C-alpha cells in the first residue's frame, strides 16, 4: 500500500488560483475528512489529485513518485474516485456499472474477461447490494447508487479512494450505512480522503480532518483537535457548540439557533450555556 502526499500544492484553472500551500500525507488505513464551505476549493483539489487538471505548483506523489507525468490509466489503477451519486441517463445494470471500474486494467479495445466479471460481482456483494446486481442503476435508491459507485471504485483495485461528498442527498439511514462501509474498507488497508459538509460525519469516521478555508488548510489534525466551536465559527461564520454525548465521549456539533428575541429558539434570551 502506498501513501498519497501533497507537497506545497497550488491548484486552480489557468491564471485563477483556487487553493495554494496545501501539504498533507494520507497513509494506508487512514480516513482523512476534508471540511470547508462552498467555494473553498475541495472539488478543485480533488480534480488535481486525480490528474484531471495539472497543479499550478507543488506536487502530488503516490508511493513517493510524482504523478504529474503518469498516464490516466496508471492514475486510475492507484486512485479510485467516488463522485456524488447522480441519476444516470442509461439503464445499465448495477453489475455493469461496477464492471466499468475494470477499464483501468483493460487495453483500448479489450473486453472484460470472466475474471473481471467475477471481481465486479464480488465488489457488488461486498457492499451488501448483491441482490441488486441485475437491477437497473436508474431504478435503485440514492443510497444504493452510492454503494454502487463505491463498488465501482473498488473494482479498480486501487489503493486510494477519493470521495466527493459521498453522503450528499442521502437520507439519515443511508448516510450512516455509507459511512460505516467507508470505515470498514479503510480498516482493510485502503487510504481514503472524503469531503463532507457535516462535521458530525468527521467525528463518526475520520482519523484526521483538514479544514479548508479560502483555498488553504486552516487546521489539520484529529477531529477532536480541529473541530472546535471557535474553528467552525471562523470557517463557516455561524455559532455552534461541540458537545460530548454518550459514554464513549463521541462529539457532535449543535448549531446555536437564535429565537425571535435573539436567544435560543424556544428558550430564554442570552444564548446557550
C-alpha positions as CSV (number, residue, x, y, z in Angstrom):
1,X,0.0,0.0,0.0
2,X,1.2,3.5,-0.9
3,X,0.7,6.8,0.8
4,X,-0.7,9.9,-1.0
5,X,1.3,13.1,-0.5
6,X,0.5,16.6,-1.4
7,X,3.5,18.9,-1.2
8,X,3.0,22.7,-1.4
9,X,0.1,22.1,-3.8
10,X,-1.4,25.0,-5.6
11,X,-4.5,24.4,-7.8
12,X,-6.9,26.3,-10.0
13,X,-7.8,27.0,-13.6
14,X,-5.5,28.8,-15.9
15,X,-4.4,32.1,-14.2
16,X,-7.0,31.7,-11.5
17,X,-5.7,30.2,-8.3
18,X,-8.3,28.4,-6.2
19,X,-6.0,27.0,-3.5
20,X,-2.4,27.1,-2.5
21,X,0.2,25.9,0.0
22,X,-1.6,22.6,0.7
23,X,0.7,19.9,2.2
24,X,-0.5,16.7,3.8
25,X,0.0,13.0,3.8
26,X,-2.7,10.3,3.6
27,X,-1.5,6.9,4.9
28,X,-2.9,3.4,4.2
29,X,-5.6,2.5,6.6
30,X,-6.5,6.2,7.3
31,X,-9.6,8.3,6.6
32,X,-8.9,12.0,6.1
33,X,-12.0,14.1,6.0
34,X,-11.9,17.4,4.1
35,X,-14.3,20.1,5.5
36,X,-14.9,23.6,4.2
37,X,-17.6,25.9,2.9
38,X,-18.7,26.1,-0.7
39,X,-16.1,27.7,-2.8
40,X,-13.2,26.7,-0.5
41,X,-11.5,24.6,-3.2
42,X,-12.4,21.0,-2.2
43,X,-13.6,19.8,-5.6
44,X,-10.8,21.5,-7.5
45,X,-8.3,20.0,-5.1
46,X,-9.8,16.5,-5.8
47,X,-9.6,17.1,-9.6
48,X,-5.9,17.9,-9.2
49,X,-5.2,14.8,-7.1
50,X,-6.9,12.8,-9.8
51,X,-4.8,14.3,-12.5
52,X,-7.8,15.9,-14.3
53,X,-6.2,19.3,-14.0
54,X,-2.5,19.9,-13.6
55,X,-1.2,21.5,-10.4
56,X,-0.3,25.2,-10.7
57,X,2.7,24.4,-8.5
58,X,3.8,21.8,-6.0
59,X,3.4,18.0,-6.4
60,X,1.1,15.1,-5.9
61,X,3.0,11.9,-5.0
62,X,2.0,8.3,-4.6
63,X,4.5,6.0,-3.1
64,X,7.0,8.8,-3.2
65,X,6.6,9.2,-7.0
66,X,5.4,12.4,-8.7
67,X,2.2,11.6,-10.6
68,X,2.4,14.6,-12.9
69,X,3.7,12.5,-15.8
70,X,1.6,9.5,-15.2
71,X,-0.9,8.4,-17.9
72,X,-4.6,8.4,-16.9
73,X,-4.8,4.6,-16.8
74,X,-1.9,4.5,-14.2
75,X,-3.6,7.1,-12.0
76,X,-6.8,5.1,-12.2
77,X,-5.1,2.0,-11.1
78,X,-3.9,3.8,-7.9
79,X,-6.8,6.1,-7.2
80,X,-10.5,5.2,-7.2
81,X,-12.9,8.1,-7.5
82,X,-16.4,8.1,-5.9
83,X,-18.4,11.1,-7.1
84,X,-21.8,12.1,-5.7
85,X,-24.5,9.7,-6.8
86,X,-26.5,11.1,-9.7
87,X,-29.3,9.8,-11.8
88,X,-27.9,8.1,-14.9
89,X,-29.2,8.5,-18.5
90,X,-28.8,4.9,-19.5
91,X,-30.3,1.9,-17.6
92,X,-27.1,0.0,-17.1
93,X,-27.4,-2.8,-14.5
94,X,-25.7,-2.3,-11.2
95,X,-23.2,-5.1,-12.2
96,X,-22.4,-3.3,-15.5
97,X,-21.8,0.0,-13.6
98,X,-19.3,-1.7,-11.3
99,X,-17.7,-3.6,-14.2
100,X,-16.8,-0.2,-15.7
101,X,-14.2,0.1,-12.9
102,X,-12.2,-2.6,-14.6
103,X,-11.5,-0.3,-17.7
104,X,-8.3,1.0,-16.0
105,X,-6.9,-2.5,-16.4
106,X,-8.0,-3.2,-19.9
107,X,-6.4,-2.4,-23.3
108,X,-8.0,0.1,-25.6
109,X,-10.2,-2.5,-27.4
110,X,-10.2,-5.3,-24.9
111,X,-13.4,-6.7,-23.4
112,X,-13.8,-7.6,-19.8
113,X,-12.9,-11.2,-19.0
114,X,-14.7,-13.7,-16.9
115,X,-12.3,-12.9,-14.1
116,X,-13.3,-9.2,-14.4
117,X,-17.0,-10.1,-14.2
118,X,-16.3,-12.3,-11.2
119,X,-14.3,-9.5,-9.4
120,X,-17.1,-6.9,-10.2
121,X,-19.7,-9.3,-8.7
122,X,-17.6,-9.8,-5.6
123,X,-17.4,-6.0,-5.1
124,X,-21.2,-5.7,-5.5
125,X,-21.7,-8.4,-2.9
126,X,-19.1,-6.8,-0.6
127,X,-21.2,-3.6,-0.5
128,X,-24.3,-5.6,0.5
129,X,-26.1,-5.0,-2.7
130,X,-25.6,-8.4,-4.4
131,X,-29.4,-8.7,-4.7
132,X,-29.4,-5.6,-7.0
133,X,-26.8,-6.9,-9.4
134,X,-29.2,-7.3,-12.3
135,X,-31.3,-4.2,-11.4
136,X,-31.1,-1.0,-13.5
137,X,-29.0,1.6,-11.8
138,X,-31.6,4.2,-12.8
139,X,-34.2,2.4,-10.7
140,X,-32.5,2.0,-7.3
141,X,-32.4,4.4,-4.4
142,X,-29.8,7.1,-3.8
143,X,-28.1,5.2,-1.1
144,X,-27.9,2.1,-3.3
145,X,-26.5,4.2,-6.2
146,X,-23.8,5.5,-3.8
147,X,-22.9,2.0,-2.7
148,X,-22.7,1.0,-6.4
149,X,-20.2,3.8,-7.1
150,X,-18.1,2.7,-4.2
151,X,-18.1,-0.8,-5.5
152,X,-17.1,0.5,-9.0
153,X,-14.1,2.3,-7.4
154,X,-13.2,-0.9,-5.5
155,X,-13.3,-2.8,-8.8
156,X,-10.4,-0.7,-9.9
157,X,-8.4,-2.4,-7.1
158,X,-6.9,1.0,-6.3
159,X,-5.0,1.7,-3.0
160,X,-6.5,5.2,-2.5
161,X,-10.2,6.3,-2.5
162,X,-11.2,9.9,-3.3
163,X,-14.8,10.6,-2.3
164,X,-16.6,13.8,-3.2
165,X,-19.4,14.2,-0.7
166,X,-20.3,10.6,-0.7
167,X,-23.3,11.2,1.6
168,X,-24.8,14.2,-0.2
169,X,-28.6,14.0,-0.8
170,X,-28.9,10.7,1.2
171,X,-31.3,10.2,4.0
172,X,-30.0,9.7,7.5
173,X,-30.1,5.9,7.4
174,X,-28.2,5.7,4.1
175,X,-25.6,8.3,5.3
176,X,-24.8,6.1,8.3
177,X,-24.6,2.9,6.1
178,X,-22.2,4.6,3.7
179,X,-20.0,6.0,6.5
180,X,-19.9,2.6,8.2
181,X,-18.8,0.9,4.9
182,X,-16.1,3.6,4.4
183,X,-14.8,2.8,7.9
184,X,-14.8,-1.0,7.2
185,X,-12.9,-0.5,3.9
186,X,-10.3,1.7,5.5
187,X,-9.7,-0.8,8.3
188,X,-8.9,-3.2,5.5
189,X,-5.9,-1.0,4.4
190,X,-7.3,1.5,2.0
191,X,-6.4,5.2,2.2
192,X,-9.5,7.3,2.0
193,X,-9.9,11.1,1.6
194,X,-13.5,12.3,1.5
195,X,-15.2,15.7,1.6
196,X,-18.4,16.5,3.5
197,X,-20.4,19.5,4.7
198,X,-21.3,17.8,8.0
199,X,-18.7,17.9,10.8
200,X,-20.5,15.1,12.6
201,X,-19.5,12.8,9.8
202,X,-15.9,13.5,10.5
203,X,-16.4,12.6,14.2
204,X,-18.0,9.3,13.0
205,X,-15.4,8.1,10.6
206,X,-12.3,10.2,10.3
207,X,-8.9,9.6,11.7
208,X,-7.8,13.1,10.8
209,X,-9.5,16.3,9.5
210,X,-8.3,19.0,7.2
211,X,-10.3,22.3,7.4
212,X,-10.0,24.1,4.1
213,X,-10.7,27.9,4.1
214,X,-10.0,30.2,1.3
215,X,-8.1,27.5,-0.5
216,X,-5.7,26.9,2.3
217,X,-5.6,24.5,5.2
218,X,-6.7,26.3,8.3
219,X,-6.3,23.3,10.6
220,X,-5.1,19.7,10.3
221,X,-5.3,17.1,13.0
222,X,-7.6,14.7,14.7
223,X,-11.3,15.5,14.8
224,X,-11.1,16.5,18.5
225,X,-8.2,18.8,17.8
226,X,-9.6,20.5,14.7
227,X,-13.4,20.6,15.0
228,X,-14.0,23.1,17.7
229,X,-16.7,25.7,18.2
230,X,-14.1,28.5,17.6
231,X,-12.8,27.0,14.4
232,X,-16.2,26.3,12.9
233,X,-17.3,29.8,13.6
234,X,-14.2,31.1,11.9
235,X,-14.7,28.8,8.9
236,X,-18.5,28.9,8.4
237,X,-19.4,32.2,10.2
238,X,-22.0,30.5,12.4
239,X,-22.1,29.8,16.1
240,X,-22.1,26.2,17.2
241,X,-21.4,24.2,20.3
242,X,-19.4,21.0,20.2
243,X,-20.6,18.7,22.9
244,X,-19.9,15.1,24.1
245,X,-22.6,12.5,24.1
246,X,-22.8,9.0,25.4
247,X,-20.4,7.0,27.5
248,X,-17.7,6.8,24.8
249,X,-17.1,10.5,24.6
250,X,-18.3,10.9,21.0
251,X,-18.7,14.5,20.0
252,X,-21.4,16.2,17.9
253,X,-22.0,19.7,16.7
254,X,-25.1,21.6,17.7
255,X,-25.9,24.9,16.0
256,X,-26.9,27.8,18.2
257,X,-30.2,28.9,16.6
258,X,-31.4,32.3,17.6
259,X,-35.1,32.8,18.5
260,X,-37.2,35.9,17.8
261,X,-35.7,37.7,20.8
262,X,-32.2,36.8,20.0
263,X,-31.9,33.9,22.3
264,X,-32.1,30.2,21.5
265,X,-35.2,29.1,19.7
266,X,-37.9,28.1,22.2
267,X,-35.8,29.3,25.2
268,X,-34.8,32.5,27.0
269,X,-32.6,35.1,25.5
270,X,-28.9,35.1,26.4
271,X,-27.6,32.2,24.4
272,X,-26.8,28.6,25.4
273,X,-24.8,27.8,28.5
